[in-house]
Amino acid sequence: MYRRDTNSSNYAACKKAAMECKAAIQYFAVHQEKQVIDAVNCGRFFKYINQKLGRPNNIGILKLKTGDSVLEDAEKVNLLNSYFNSVNVTDDKIEPEFQSRIAHEVTIIHSLY
């Protein structure tokens, strides 16, 4: 609305609509959490928590060097495997020398906090 006709009344209306939308989304989230709490159901609680912590378990569409799309999981596995093998290096078991970044006078105290 504002992007088509950039006058101040449209800007104010757009800003107000955005604020109302944000408030409605926050209200919905709070309402959902309240329902989980009020249910006093461990299964529902852990399902809700896992949804919040969960990560998508699928890989999107990949592209070959030719530009062709890779859709099948087995093809994606092979493509990713070949890529990681191409950038991987073999460990030569030689540790590099690093200069100390702290003064020698500093002592490290091992504690839990």
Secondary structure, 3 states (H helix, E strand, C coil): CCCCCCCHHHHHHHHHHHHHHHHHHHHHHHHHHHHHHHHCCHHHHHHHHHHHHCCCCCCCCEECCCCCEECCHHHHHHHHHHHHHHHCCCCCCCCCCCCCCCCCCCCCCCCCC
